[in-house]
Amino acid sequence: MINADRKLRRWPIQNNHTGTHLLNYALREVLGDHIDQKGSLVAPTKLRFDFSHNKPIVPGDLVKIENICNEWVKKAAPVFAEEMSLQEAHKIPGLRAVFGEAYPDPVRVVSIGYSLDEIKADINDPRWRTTSIEFCGGT
């Protein structure tokens, strides 16, 4: 029973954690590559994503960001997490990381929609820019 209780408790946290990855992807898609994550909060009932941007976000861009996130949720795309060598992971096109953060080697990489085995098989494929692939400390 303890295992089932733990899974039930972690379910909303995992969903909100994936939400931060989706939001990071959507922000960069709409606002540009200058977006840097500055922090986040992942809790059972909410998430917060802190980021840098040089001006207010206009309502039209907020709608685009929300739509991108919602489309990924509707897809129910699988989420993959695996350790990779830091050197290999840095080669992935579109890989996102927290600016200034020191990452271990190997580093945990989270990908939405594509398995890390698929990514490693063709690490330079430009498709990797079309999804969220990030270094991640986990939940």
Salt bridges, closest charged atoms under 4 A:
ASP36 OD1 - ARG28 NH2 3.71
ASP50 OD1 - ARG48 NE 2.89
ASP61 OD1 - LYS64 NZ 3.83
GLU71 OE2 - LYS74 NZ 3.56
GLU82 OE2 - LYS120 NZ 2.40
GLU118 OE2 - ARG127 NH1 3.65
ASP125 OD2 - ARG127 NE 3.00
GLU134 OE2 - HIS21 ND1 2.98
